[in-house]
Amino acid sequence: MTRTEKGKGERSDRLNLLSVGFVLALCVPVSAADACATPIGNRDRAEINRLNFDPVAPLQTRIAAPTSEVVAAFSQMAGKEATPHQPDTGQLQRLTQALASLPPLHRQMLEHHLRHLSFIDTDGRGTGLTAAVGDGDYPVFDITLRAGILDESLSDFLTAKERQLFLEDGSGTTVSVNAPGDALRYVLLHEASHVVDHVLGLSSELAPELARGIWMDRRDLSAPWSEQAIAGTAYRGGEPMPARQAVALYEALSHTPFPSLYATAAAPEDFAELVAWRELSLASPPSALEFVVQDGQGHQLYSVKPLQSGAVRQRMEALGDLLARCAKMIDLPS
């Protein structure tokens, strides 16, 4: 858990970082004892009013400048100043479409629990940050996204992210990712899944659909995954590895139940990746996500398509069933 406060004893908006997207999972515990047990109708009116939060406003009207704490967090990750970004007309149109395309459960959770959606200009590694704000029991969130994703393809976005795992070592080896569509929809799915997860208590309670045989707790992998190469990447706090090791790393990934290496970062990231890729795969074939390793001459050395894995698809289907049950409990279409 990471928490920043304005000062002990001083009542202030609290920033609990649930996810610093694609850098490190920073999670806070929730109180739900069972999956889907947290009602979304019991709002803490005083807290909502104090936070200037309107839970009935359309999602596209909740775009606001990021807080100073969030700007500071992105600036620290980038090593230089980050600045707020106001989307232009075309970006706002794409954003509205992406929000409308979210699954009903995700939209409902954002409608009830999202205070602000913000964008920030930064050259740093952070992409998405989902933060719980306030002091009340009713969860309220701000989501801040790197503005570059508003105009970026998903393939380019994932390729840049994945290459952060490796160091140039003179071998000429490179990693690329082929994926359908744009980065915006994927990142919104991923970050909205953190809100769903937090409110319903799925990864905090280690729902069997997520954790059985995979996670010992929210951070620690179960054997045999904890003993393999996937457990030592920069996504899990390790150092970037020489590029020549990429083939061995992705070959190891192909034998796991994870949809991506980023899913190994922590149980909440695993949940968000499974949900996001399940939704994207409903409109694209499982072969659409491909990690490709090439040599210095551009020849393919290895490729893996994780969504074709039976173990991955079984987990996505189980989580899909769980989320459908959650949606029915709050009277949403599955």
C-alpha positions as CSV (number, residue, x, y, z in Angstrom):
1,M,0.0,0.0,0.0
2,T,1.2,3.5,-0.8
3,R,-0.4,6.4,0.8
4,T,0.3,10.1,0.7
5,E,-1.3,12.6,3.0
6,K,-1.0,16.3,3.5
7,G,-0.1,15.8,7.2
8,K,-0.9,13.8,10.3
9,G,-4.0,15.0,12.0
10,E,-5.0,17.2,9.1
11,R,-8.2,16.1,7.3
12,S,-7.4,15.9,3.6
13,D,-8.1,14.0,0.5
14,R,-6.1,10.8,0.7
15,L,-4.4,9.4,-2.3
16,N,-4.2,5.6,-2.3
17,L,-2.5,4.4,-5.4
18,L,-4.3,1.3,-6.6
19,S,-2.3,1.0,-9.8
20,V,0.5,2.9,-11.3
21,G,-0.2,1.4,-14.6
22,F,2.6,-0.7,-16.3
23,V,5.2,0.2,-13.7
24,L,4.2,-1.2,-10.3
25,A,1.0,-2.4,-8.6
26,L,0.3,-0.4,-5.5
27,C,-2.8,-1.7,-3.9
28,V,-5.0,-1.0,-0.9
29,P,-7.1,-3.6,0.9
30,V,-10.9,-3.5,0.8
31,S,-13.4,-4.6,3.4
32,A,-15.6,-6.8,1.2
33,A,-15.7,-10.3,2.7
34,D,-17.1,-12.0,-0.3
35,A,-16.8,-11.4,-4.1
36,C,-19.7,-9.2,-5.3
37,A,-20.8,-8.5,-1.7
38,T,-20.2,-4.8,-1.7
39,P,-23.4,-2.8,-2.5
40,I,-23.0,0.2,-4.7
41,G,-26.1,2.0,-3.6
42,N,-25.1,2.8,0.0
43,R,-23.4,6.1,-0.7
44,D,-21.7,8.1,2.1
45,R,-23.5,11.4,1.2
46,A,-21.3,13.5,3.4
47,E,-18.1,12.1,1.9
48,I,-19.5,12.5,-1.7
49,N,-20.4,16.1,-1.0
50,R,-17.0,16.8,0.6
51,L,-15.2,15.4,-2.4
52,N,-17.4,17.4,-4.8
53,F,-18.3,14.1,-6.5
54,D,-21.4,13.8,-8.6
55,P,-22.3,10.1,-9.1
56,V,-25.1,10.8,-11.6
57,A,-23.1,13.0,-14.0
58,P,-22.3,11.4,-17.4
59,L,-18.9,9.9,-17.4
60,Q,-17.7,12.1,-20.3
61,T,-18.4,15.2,-18.1
62,R,-16.0,14.0,-15.4
63,I,-12.8,15.0,-17.2
64,A,-10.8,17.3,-14.9
65,A,-7.3,18.4,-14.3
66,P,-5.2,15.9,-12.3
67,T,-4.5,16.7,-8.7
68,S,-1.1,18.1,-7.6
69,E,-0.3,14.8,-5.9
70,V,-0.9,12.9,-9.2
71,V,1.2,15.4,-11.2
72,A,4.0,14.9,-8.6
73,A,3.7,11.1,-8.9
74,F,4.1,11.2,-12.7
75,S,6.9,13.7,-12.5
76,Q,8.8,11.5,-10.1
77,M,8.4,8.5,-12.4
78,A,9.5,10.6,-15.4
79,G,12.4,12.3,-13.7
80,K,11.1,15.6,-15.0
81,E,8.0,17.8,-14.8
82,A,4.7,16.3,-16.0
83,T,1.9,18.7,-17.0
84,P,-1.9,18.4,-17.2
85,H,-3.4,17.7,-20.6
86,Q,-6.8,18.9,-21.9
87,P,-8.0,16.6,-24.7
88,D,-8.9,18.2,-28.0
89,T,-12.2,17.7,-29.8
90,G,-11.1,14.6,-31.7
91,Q,-9.6,13.1,-28.6
92,L,-12.8,13.8,-26.6
93,Q,-14.8,12.1,-29.3
94,R,-12.6,9.0,-29.2
95,L,-12.8,9.0,-25.4
96,T,-16.6,9.2,-25.4
97,Q,-16.7,6.2,-27.7
98,A,-14.2,4.2,-25.6
99,L,-16.2,4.9,-22.4
100,A,-19.4,3.8,-24.2
101,S,-17.8,0.6,-25.2
102,L,-16.9,-0.5,-21.7
103,P,-18.9,-3.5,-20.3
104,P,-22.0,-2.6,-18.4
105,L,-20.5,-3.6,-15.1
106,H,-17.5,-1.4,-15.7
107,R,-19.6,1.5,-16.7
108,Q,-21.8,1.1,-13.7
109,M,-18.9,1.0,-11.3
110,L,-17.3,4.1,-12.9
111,E,-20.7,5.9,-12.8
112,H,-21.0,5.3,-9.1
113,H,-17.4,5.6,-8.0
114,L,-15.3,7.6,-10.5
115,R,-14.9,11.3,-9.5
116,H,-12.4,12.5,-12.1
117,L,-10.8,11.2,-15.3
118,S,-7.6,13.1,-16.1
119,F,-4.9,13.2,-18.6
120,I,-1.3,14.2,-18.2
121,D,1.6,14.9,-20.6
122,T,4.7,13.0,-19.6
123,D,7.6,11.1,-21.1
124,G,7.9,8.8,-18.1
125,R,7.1,5.1,-17.8
126,G,3.7,5.5,-16.1
127,T,0.7,5.0,-18.2
128,G,-2.4,4.8,-16.0
129,L,-2.9,5.6,-12.3
130,T,-6.0,4.6,-10.4
131,A,-6.2,6.3,-7.0
132,A,-8.7,5.9,-4.2
133,V,-9.5,9.4,-2.7
134,G,-11.2,10.5,0.5
135,D,-11.5,9.3,4.0
136,G,-15.0,7.7,4.0
137,D,-16.0,4.0,3.6
138,Y,-17.6,4.6,0.3
139,P,-14.9,4.1,-2.4
140,V,-14.3,7.1,-4.7
141,F,-11.6,7.1,-7.4
142,D,-9.6,9.3,-9.7
143,I,-8.1,7.8,-12.9
144,T,-5.3,9.6,-14.6
145,L,-3.9,8.5,-18.0
146,R,-0.8,9.5,-20.0
147,A,-2.2,11.7,-22.8
148,G,-0.2,9.9,-25.5
149,I,-2.5,7.0,-25.5
150,L,-5.3,9.2,-26.9
151,D,-3.6,9.0,-30.3
152,E,-1.6,5.7,-30.0
153,S,-2.2,2.3,-31.6
154,L,-2.3,-0.6,-29.2
155,S,0.6,-2.3,-31.0
156,D,2.8,0.7,-30.6
157,F,1.8,1.2,-27.0
158,L,2.4,-2.4,-25.9
159,T,5.7,-2.6,-27.9
160,A,7.1,0.4,-26.1
161,K,6.0,-0.9,-22.7
162,E,7.4,-4.4,-23.3
163,R,10.8,-3.2,-24.5
164,Q,11.3,-1.6,-21.0
165,L,11.9,-5.2,-19.8
166,F,15.2,-5.5,-21.8
167,L,18.6,-3.9,-22.1
168,E,20.4,-3.6,-25.4
169,D,23.2,-6.1,-25.3
170,G,24.7,-5.9,-28.8
171,S,22.7,-9.0,-29.9
172,G,20.3,-6.9,-32.0
173,T,17.4,-8.8,-30.5
174,T,14.1,-6.8,-30.3
175,V,10.6,-7.5,-29.0
176,S,7.4,-6.2,-30.7
177,V,3.8,-6.7,-29.9
178,N,1.0,-7.1,-32.5
179,A,-2.4,-6.2,-31.1
180,P,-5.7,-5.0,-32.5
181,G,-7.2,-1.5,-32.2
182,D,-6.1,1.5,-30.2
183,A,-4.4,2.0,-26.8
184,L,-7.2,4.1,-25.3
185,R,-9.8,1.3,-25.1
186,Y,-7.4,-1.2,-23.7
187,V,-6.1,1.2,-21.0
188,L,-9.6,2.3,-20.0
189,L,-10.6,-1.4,-19.7
190,H,-7.5,-2.1,-17.6
191,E,-7.9,0.8,-15.3
192,A,-11.7,0.5,-14.9
193,S,-11.1,-3.2,-14.0
194,H,-9.0,-1.9,-11.0
195,V,-12.1,0.0,-9.9
196,V,-14.4,-3.1,-10.3
197,D,-11.8,-5.2,-8.5
198,H,-11.5,-2.8,-5.6
199,V,-15.2,-2.3,-5.1
200,L,-16.0,-6.0,-5.3
201,G,-13.0,-7.2,-3.4
202,L,-12.0,-9.8,-5.9
203,S,-8.2,-9.8,-5.8
204,S,-8.1,-8.7,-2.1
205,E,-10.0,-11.8,-1.2
206,L,-8.1,-13.9,-3.8
207,A,-11.2,-15.2,-5.6
208,P,-10.5,-18.8,-6.7
209,E,-11.1,-17.9,-10.3
210,L,-8.1,-15.6,-10.0
211,A,-5.8,-17.2,-7.5
212,R,-6.1,-20.9,-7.3
213,G,-2.7,-22.4,-8.0
214,I,-1.4,-19.1,-9.2
215,W,-1.2,-16.5,-6.3
216,M,-0.2,-17.2,-2.7
217,D,-1.3,-13.6,-1.8
218,R,-1.8,-10.4,-3.8
219,R,1.9,-10.2,-4.6
220,D,3.6,-13.6,-4.3
221,L,3.3,-16.2,-7.0
222,S,2.6,-19.8,-6.3
223,A,5.0,-22.5,-7.3
224,P,6.0,-23.4,-10.0
225,W,5.5,-19.9,-11.4
226,S,7.5,-18.3,-8.6
227,E,10.6,-20.4,-9.7
228,Q,10.5,-19.5,-13.4
229,A,11.9,-16.7,-15.5
230,I,8.6,-14.8,-15.5
231,A,9.0,-14.1,-11.8
232,G,12.1,-12.0,-12.2
233,T,11.2,-9.4,-14.7
234,A,11.1,-5.6,-14.2
235,Y,7.4,-5.8,-13.9
236,R,8.0,-7.7,-10.6
237,G,10.7,-5.4,-9.4
238,G,13.6,-7.1,-11.0
239,E,16.2,-5.5,-13.3
240,P,15.8,-5.3,-17.1
241,M,17.4,-8.3,-18.6
242,P,19.7,-8.6,-21.6
243,A,17.7,-8.7,-24.9
244,R,19.2,-12.0,-25.9
245,Q,17.2,-13.6,-23.1
246,A,13.9,-12.6,-24.6
247,V,13.3,-15.9,-26.5
248,A,13.6,-17.9,-23.3
249,L,11.4,-15.5,-21.4
250,Y,8.5,-15.6,-23.9
251,E,8.9,-19.3,-24.3
252,A,8.4,-19.6,-20.5
253,L,5.3,-17.3,-20.8
254,S,3.8,-19.7,-23.3
255,H,3.6,-22.4,-20.7
256,T,1.8,-20.3,-18.1
257,P,-1.8,-19.3,-17.3
258,F,-1.0,-15.6,-17.8
259,P,-2.2,-13.5,-20.7
260,S,0.9,-11.3,-20.6
261,L,4.1,-10.8,-18.6
262,Y,2.5,-7.7,-17.0
263,A,-0.2,-9.9,-15.5
264,T,2.6,-11.5,-13.3
265,A,3.2,-8.1,-11.6
266,A,0.6,-8.7,-8.9
267,A,-2.9,-10.3,-8.5
268,P,-4.7,-7.0,-9.2
269,E,-2.8,-6.6,-12.4
270,D,-3.5,-10.2,-13.4
271,F,-7.2,-9.5,-12.8
272,A,-7.1,-6.3,-14.9
273,E,-5.2,-8.0,-17.7
274,L,-7.5,-11.0,-17.8
275,V,-10.6,-8.9,-17.9
276,A,-9.2,-6.4,-20.5
277,W,-8.0,-9.1,-22.9
278,R,-11.2,-11.1,-22.5
279,E,-13.2,-8.1,-23.6
280,L,-10.9,-7.3,-26.5
281,S,-10.8,-10.9,-27.6
282,L,-14.6,-10.9,-28.0
283,A,-14.2,-8.7,-31.0
284,S,-10.9,-10.2,-32.3
285,P,-9.5,-13.7,-32.7
286,P,-7.3,-15.1,-30.0
287,S,-4.4,-14.9,-32.4
288,A,-4.6,-11.1,-32.5
289,L,-2.3,-10.7,-29.5
290,E,1.2,-11.7,-30.4
291,F,4.6,-11.1,-28.8
292,V,7.4,-11.4,-31.4
293,V,11.1,-11.7,-30.8
294,Q,13.3,-10.7,-33.8
295,D,17.1,-10.7,-34.4
296,G,19.1,-7.7,-35.7
297,Q,18.2,-8.5,-39.3
298,G,14.5,-8.6,-38.6
299,H,14.1,-12.3,-38.8
300,Q,11.7,-13.9,-36.4
301,L,13.3,-15.9,-33.6
302,Y,10.1,-16.7,-31.6
303,S,6.5,-15.7,-31.2
304,V,3.8,-16.5,-28.7
305,K,0.0,-15.8,-28.8
306,P,-1.0,-16.1,-25.2
307,L,-4.8,-15.8,-25.8
308,Q,-4.7,-19.1,-27.7
309,S,-3.5,-20.9,-24.5
310,G,-6.2,-23.2,-23.1
311,A,-5.1,-22.3,-19.6
312,V,-5.5,-18.6,-20.3
313,R,-8.9,-18.9,-21.9
314,Q,-10.1,-21.1,-19.1
315,R,-9.2,-18.4,-16.6
316,M,-10.8,-15.7,-18.7
317,E,-14.0,-17.7,-19.0
318,A,-14.1,-18.3,-15.3
319,L,-13.6,-14.6,-14.5
320,G,-16.2,-13.7,-17.1
321,D,-18.7,-16.0,-15.3
322,L,-17.8,-14.4,-12.0
323,L,-18.3,-10.9,-13.3
324,A,-21.7,-11.9,-14.9
325,R,-22.8,-13.1,-11.4
326,C,-21.7,-9.8,-10.0
327,A,-23.7,-7.9,-12.6
328,K,-26.8,-9.9,-11.8
329,M,-26.5,-9.1,-8.1
330,I,-26.7,-5.4,-8.9
331,D,-29.3,-5.9,-11.6
332,L,-27.1,-5.3,-14.6
333,P,-27.3,-7.1,-18.0
334,S,-24.6,-9.8,-18.1
